[in-house]
Structure formats: structure tokens, C-alpha cells
Amino acid sequence: MLVIFAAVAGGVNRFFKRGNGDGVRIEAKDNIVLVDLHLVLKQDVNIREVSRNVQQNVTRAIQEIVGMDVGEVNIHIEDIDYEA
């Protein structure tokens, strides 16, 4: 789990908590890792760019640190935090 937290790029404010979950779902099937991230972004960020950066960073971190192939990293933008 620390691999995921370390790999999330700027622009992400926090993970979106759903019930007892922490906004992260990781599954391994046939030695392939599947990741779902539910994020809350900061205001005034490029959603596409932040999502792409998070996907690339998470994929790289899992491959380098865990040594497994990544099948997919799905990004779910749940909310945008606007400062008052």
C-alpha cells in the first residue's frame, strides 16, 4: 500500500474513502496487478494530466518495487476540493 501512496503525483488532494475502504483496491490475477484508485483532486488541475501521471507513477512503482506486471490502473475522480 505504501507503494501506491508514494507514487501518487501532485494535484491529488486525498484518496476518497468509501465505507470501510481507503480509496484503493489492488487485485492480483495470474501474476498481473489490477489497481483501482478513487481520488479527490485539488482545484485548478488538469484532470487528464494528473490521472495519466498517477497511472504512470503507480505502474512504475509496482513494477520496480514489487516486481510484478501491471494490467491496469483505473483512476476514478470522485470529487474536486475547492478552497474557500
Beta strands, then each sheet from edge to edge (+ up, - down):
strand 1: 12-15
strand 2: 24-29
strand 3: 32-42
strand 4: 69-81
sheet 1: 1+ 3- 2+
sheet 2: 1+ 3- 4-
end
